[in-house]
Amino acid sequence: MKLTLHHIGILVNDIAKQASVYQDRFGYEPVTGIINDPEQTAWVQFVGITEDNVYLEFVSPDSPESKLSNLLSKGGGLHHLCYATDTIEESCANLRNTGMTLIRPPVSATAFGGRRIAWLRGRDGVLIELVERGRQGEKL
C-alpha cells in the first residue's frame, strides 16, 4: 500500500476570500474553480503552488443542513488530511487493521471527476480522507 499526501482540507466560511488570502500570503493559485459536491454536502476549491505536489482544499458547507455546518460554527480550520492511493479498498482494510475506524466506505466524488474517496478516523481524532490516484499527468 503506497499512500502519498494529496491535500490538506481546511474548513472555511468563504472559499473565495480564503483562497485570495493564501494567494497573497503564500503564492497559491487556483487549481480548480469552486465545485459543489452534493454527496459531501460541500463547496470545495483546490489551490496549489506550482513547485509543490500537495494541494490545499478549502471546504465550506453547501447549506445550513450540511454536516459541515456544525463544525464551521465551532470555528472551522484544519479539517482533514487526504492521501492518494492506487487501491482504495486495500488501503481502507490496511488502515482499519492499524486501529482506524472506517467512517464512510468508498463513494464517487464530484471534485475528483468520479474517482472514489473514503473517510477514516484514528484514535488521535484526525480525520483522514483517501482518494483514488488519478492518471499520470492529471492535475488533481
Stockholm file with secondary structure:
# STOCKHOLM 1.0

chainA/1-140         MKLTLHHIGILVNDIAKQASVYQDRFGYEPVTGIINDPEQTAWVQFVGITEDNVYLEFVSPDSPESKLSNLLSKGGGLHHLCYATDTIEESCANLRNTGMTLIRPPVSATAFGGRRIAWLRGRDGVLIELVERGRQGEKL
#=GR chainA/1-140 SS CCCEEEEEEEECSCHHHHHHHHHHHHCCEESSCCEEEGGGTEEEEEEECTTCSCEEEEEEESSTTSTTHHHHHTTCEEEEEEEEESCHHHHHHHHHHTTCEEEEEEEECGGGTTCEEEEEECTTCCEEEEEECCCTTCCC
#=GC SS_cons         CCCEEEEEEEECSCHHHHHHHHHHHHCCEESSCCEEEGGGTEEEEEEECTTCSCEEEEEEESSTTSTTHHHHHTTCEEEEEEEEESCHHHHHHHHHHTTCEEEEEEEECGGGTTCEEEEEECTTCCEEEEEECCCTTCCC
//
